């Protein structure tokens, strides 16, 4: 799970009226946060279930990229294509999605 995915969920959840309080442990409520490291779960069961559904929906999405236009690492074009592909994959993964054939 990525920080970007949680931020996307929390923006949506806030707009929908969900409570965004999180618990640091079973006994302690930490408050409002978007920190993945501090937030193992939401105190509202409804919000927690929505978060779990959000994650599951992202897990099922797999992006299949088209073939690289020029694969030769010996040309400037091939190197540029490889760099673009790497950047594409990083951006997709940062959004919490998967890339096929990775």
Secondary structure, DSSP 8 states (H G I E B T S, - for coil): --HHHHHHHHHHHHHHT---EEESSSS-EEEE---TTT-SEESSHHHHHHHHHHHHHHHT-EE-----S---TTSHHHHHHHHHHHHHHHHHHHTT-EETT-
